[in-house]
Amino acid sequence: MGASEMMETILVQGRISKAELSRHSGVSRALIDAYLKGTTQPSLAQVERLARSAGLEIEIVLRPRPQPVPAAFIDVLELGELFPARDRPPLVDLSPVWKAARGA
């Protein structure tokens, strides 16, 4: 989520106008407009200040970035697609054997 989206979320979820947010936070209306347009990026401290002024709190979640699938793996999968599929008989149902082994 970018800064302009965060600002929009603060206004919508806080149910507050830009003028009220400016008054409660001490941040100028012009700067709030610049954040909304994306021409200026607020610091994290500034976003927290604005959110608190709107009666909201910020929660930051850090998680590992998904790793891209290596090209070599994709190549192997695509190579496998070139070979014709063979019909195979269904696997044997071992449920009765496992039940007997468990004593059920």
Residue pairs with C-beta under 8 A, 6 or more apart in sequence:
1 9
2 38
3 35
3 38
3 41
3 42
3 47
4 35
4 36
4 37
4 38
6 47
7 32
7 35
7 36
7 42
7 47
7 50
8 36
10 16
10 21
10 47
10 50
10 51
10 54
10 56
11 17
11 18
11 21
11 54
13 54
13 56
14 21
14 51
14 53
14 54
14 55
14 56
16 24
16 53
16 54
16 55
18 29
18 32
18 33
18 36
19 29
21 27
21 32
21 50
21 53
21 54
22 28
22 29
22 32
24 53
24 54
25 49
25 50
25 52
25 53
27 46
27 49
27 50
31 40
32 50
34 40
35 41
35 42
42 50
47 58
48 58
51 57
51 58
